[in-house]
Amino acid sequence: MAEEGPREIGWLEWGVAGLGAAIVVGVLGVLTHEALTYEDGPPAIVATVDDVSRGSGGYVVRFTAKNEGASTAAEILMLAELKQGDEVLESAEVTLDYVARKSSKQAGVVFVRDPAGAELTIRATSYRKP
Amino acid sequence: MAPAQTPSRRDVELDFLAGVGRAVGGAAVFSLPVLMTMEMWSLGASLDRWRLLALVAGLIPLLVGLSRFIGFEETTCWRDDIRDALVAFAVGVVTSAVILSLFGLIEPRMSFDEIMGAIVIESVPASLGAVVAQGQFGKADESDERHAREAGYWAELLFMAAGAIYLCFSVAPTEEVDLISAEMTPFHAIALVLVSLAAMHSVVYVLQYAGQEPVDPEGAGFWSLFARYTVVGYALSLLVCFALMWTFGRFDDLGVEAALRLCVTLGFPAAVGAAFARLIV
């Protein structure tokens, strides 16, 4: 290449360079925005039930656990309970590996009883800092 | 090759077989780390079939392009390149299938989907290896020289993409990438972007590895080189990471910022792979 002397750089090549620069600047921009708004707070796991379906092994409750807090949680223990008044009819647990901040994970629990006939609550009972 | 103008039919076939043998070697070298990773086998079974299809659809043009510039055999026209890319893909698929069977990872009792998925995923690094092995370890001759000289800007970009795919393919499916990016604060992520850029530029232009690009190949200054090669290369690496992570379904539950952090985390090995690919190829 050297012996051919200086090569002319076409507009397409500069266009690609511009595109690359835009991507890198964009990435840095989002990260900087994140850094500026970053605060070290506790994770906040909120579970919402997606659907309940009847399988051969019982009633499968699928839910999404979203971490709305400011930091990532690991080994989150989710406790799902079927209650009637103050009485706990049935409970199930599932551990989520980790949920990054502002992200969510899907999981499921299986009950013998139909959750439709009772009050279903799903909440996080413990977590570990990753 | 000897000065003989028209090699006999038998020589032609023998040459081809030797080439295939070298390709099999390259396929094994490139794919073994991935073949022996548990996440990869399970991915093959669980991956959405459309994404698997997208993976292969992206792989073939990449192989054609690589074959164009480094070549399974010395090629002169696009038809040859397409043929060589398909041979490399076939070598990749067969090598993956044979090694997976040797390890007892695919068995007749498994479902067709599972076997197929595992082989297709492993065929990506294997066929990359097949193409590169021939280019790097095959017999050099005049036509190779000519090709190397013709490899211009777009070829450099192609090499960078291939290097990025190779190095981050074996890391992308692992849980560790998620863990690392989950633990990083935004400050870590920004630092990683800057270090990735600096590493890419240093590897190719500063550290004097054999095969280093001349600092001033086209009479271009630092900023011109940095903008046209390093920045574009890094953006390309991020795009490769994005494509791979999307294919592997790793963005499915993530927010935008978490997904971006994941790309930046994986972008570091991708950037280093891209930089070294420019030296090696």
Interface residues (C-beta under 8 A of the other chain):
Chain A: M1 A2 G5 P6 R7 I9 E13 W14 V16 A17 L19 G20 A21 I23 V24 V27 L28 V30 L31 T32 E34 A35 Y38 T64 T72 A74 D97 Y98 A100 R101 K102 S103 S104 K105 Q106 P130
Chain B: R149 G152 Y153 L157 E175 D178 L179 S181 A182 E183 T185 P186 F187 A189 I190 V193 L197 P214 P217 E218 G219 A220 S224 A227 R228 V231 V232 G233 Y234 A235 L236 L238 L239 D253 L254 G255 V256 E257 A258 L260 R261 C263 V264
